[in-house]
Amino acid sequence: MTDTDTTQTTVQLLHDLGEFHTRTLVSPLPKQPAAMGWQALAGTQAAGFARALHALHQIDPSKAQEITDWYQGPFEDEGPDPEEHTDWLERVIAGGDLTLMEKWVEDGRRLAESSKEATEEREAAQWEPLRLLLSKALTLGTGAPWDAIRDRATELATIADSVQETSR
């Protein structure tokens, strides 16, 4: 967000968070459901963080600046350390309950796998018409898998190379 080496103020961070939140709402939005979901989540979290930071800034500007100093954005060298933040979550939010932390990890893993499967299914469906056309064009019928199509195409390329060599 802010591309400077100077200390960012809370007001500047609030501005950046507002800009980020607004950018997540501007069309065209991603067509891929997982990407759209992550974008919506990131925008909502930016808005929530901005509101909480603004409220804290009204009550305790020095504490708000401390959080601003800690948060330098997800892509900055000095940004939040994910490992340190995970330790903080374990200590403060989960109250040292490792079972709860493991549940969060497993829930995340399950959701990531579900998203991966949905993406793979959508991509496979996208290429299905091409697979059917190639399968038919290569005289393999309509049910040939991609491996059979690749093998037949390789075989035909070898034959074409052989014919070309012979005709020289």
HELIX and SHEET records of a PDB file:
HELIX    1   1 THR A   10  ARG A   23  1                                  14    
HELIX    2   2 PRO A   33  ILE A   59  1                                  27    
HELIX    3   3 PRO A   61  TRP A   70  1                                  10    
HELIX    4   4 PRO A   82  TRP A   88  1                                   7    
HELIX    5   5 LEU A   89  ILE A   93  3                                   5    
HELIX    6   6 LEU A   98  ALA A  137  1                                  40    
HELIX    7   7 TRP A  146  THR A  166  1                                  21    
END                                                                             
